[in-house]
């Protein structure tokens, strides 16, 4: 059975590496392709809009990071989570909740506005 578990771990590791590579390619594509399109078309205004959007997301993250707690109990220490990591993880989770709530509100607003048209 030891060989089967080692083979499973090997395939899991290979799958994770492939997933990381695909994630990196998609992130590069999401960042680079709009930049290239804007530069090639000479549309500088779209670059400014993109920078404003990234800035808004950064400000929202900084607010969420600022209100998150940094407690790291002994349970977290077993997994190598320090106070700074705990604060970063907490800020990311709070930001996810903020965006989830915002998207739900946008969906509700969209449906209500369609109803009254």
C-alpha positions as CSV (number, residue, x, y, z in Angstrom):
1,X,0.0,0.0,0.0
2,X,2.9,2.3,0.5
3,X,3.6,2.4,-3.2
4,X,0.0,3.3,-4.0
5,X,0.0,6.2,-1.6
6,X,3.3,7.5,-2.9
7,X,1.9,7.3,-6.5
8,X,-1.2,9.2,-5.4
9,X,1.0,11.9,-3.8
10,X,3.1,12.1,-7.0
11,X,0.0,12.6,-9.1
12,X,-1.3,15.1,-6.7
13,X,1.9,17.1,-6.8
14,X,2.0,17.0,-10.6
15,X,-1.6,18.2,-10.7
16,X,-0.8,21.1,-8.3
17,X,2.2,22.1,-10.4
18,X,0.1,22.1,-13.6
19,X,-2.6,24.1,-11.8
20,X,-0.1,26.7,-10.6
21,X,1.3,27.0,-14.2
22,X,-2.2,27.4,-15.6
23,X,-3.0,30.0,-13.0
24,X,0.2,32.0,-13.7
25,X,-0.5,31.9,-17.5
26,X,-4.1,33.1,-16.9
27,X,-3.0,35.9,-14.6
28,X,-0.3,37.0,-17.0
29,X,-2.9,37.0,-19.8
30,X,-5.4,39.0,-17.7
31,X,-2.8,41.6,-17.0
32,X,-0.7,41.8,-20.2
33,X,-3.4,41.5,-22.9
34,X,-5.5,44.5,-21.9
35,X,-2.3,46.5,-21.6
36,X,-1.1,45.5,-25.0
37,X,-4.5,46.2,-26.5
38,X,-4.7,49.7,-25.0
39,X,-1.1,50.6,-26.0
40,X,-1.5,49.3,-29.6
41,X,-4.8,51.1,-30.1
42,X,-3.5,54.3,-28.4
43,X,-6.3,54.3,-25.9
44,X,-4.7,55.8,-22.8
45,X,-8.0,56.5,-21.2
46,X,-8.7,52.8,-20.8
47,X,-5.3,52.4,-19.0
48,X,-6.4,55.1,-16.6
49,X,-9.7,53.4,-15.9
50,X,-7.9,50.1,-15.3
51,X,-5.5,51.8,-12.9
52,X,-8.4,53.3,-11.0
53,X,-10.1,49.9,-10.8
54,X,-6.9,48.3,-9.4
55,X,-6.5,51.2,-7.0
56,X,-10.1,50.8,-5.7
57,X,-9.5,47.1,-5.1
58,X,-6.2,47.9,-3.3
59,X,-7.9,50.4,-1.1
60,X,-10.7,47.9,-0.2
61,X,-8.1,45.3,0.6
62,X,-6.2,47.8,2.8
63,X,-9.4,48.7,4.7
64,X,-10.2,45.0,5.2
65,X,-6.6,44.2,6.2
66,X,-6.8,47.1,8.7
67,X,-9.9,45.8,10.5
68,X,-8.9,42.1,10.5
69,X,-7.5,40.6,13.7
70,X,-4.0,39.3,14.0
71,X,-4.5,36.6,16.7
72,X,-2.4,33.5,16.2
73,X,-3.2,30.8,18.7
74,X,-1.1,27.7,19.4
75,X,-3.4,25.8,17.0
76,X,-2.4,28.2,14.2
77,X,1.3,27.9,15.2
78,X,1.3,24.2,14.4
79,X,0.6,25.1,10.8
80,X,3.2,27.9,10.6
81,X,0.7,30.7,10.7
82,X,2.2,33.8,12.4
83,X,0.5,37.0,13.4
84,X,1.2,38.7,10.1
85,X,0.0,35.7,8.1
86,X,-3.1,35.6,10.2
87,X,-3.8,39.3,9.6
88,X,-3.3,38.8,5.8
89,X,-5.6,35.8,5.7
90,X,-8.2,37.6,7.8
91,X,-8.0,40.7,5.5
92,X,-8.4,38.4,2.4
93,X,-11.4,36.7,3.9
94,X,-13.1,39.9,4.9
95,X,-12.5,41.3,1.4
96,X,-14.1,38.2,-0.1
97,X,-17.1,38.8,2.1
98,X,-17.3,42.5,1.0
99,X,-17.2,41.5,-2.7
100,X,-19.7,38.7,-2.2
101,X,-22.1,41.1,-0.5
102,X,-21.5,43.8,-3.2
103,X,-22.2,41.3,-6.0
104,X,-25.4,40.1,-4.3
105,X,-26.6,43.7,-4.0
106,X,-25.8,44.4,-7.6
107,X,-27.8,41.4,-8.7
108,X,-30.7,42.4,-6.5
109,X,-30.6,46.0,-7.9
110,X,-30.4,44.7,-11.4
111,X,-33.4,42.5,-11.0
112,X,-35.5,45.2,-9.3
113,X,-34.6,47.8,-11.9
114,X,-35.6,45.4,-14.7
115,X,-38.9,44.9,-12.9
116,X,-39.8,48.6,-13.0
117,X,-38.9,49.2,-16.6
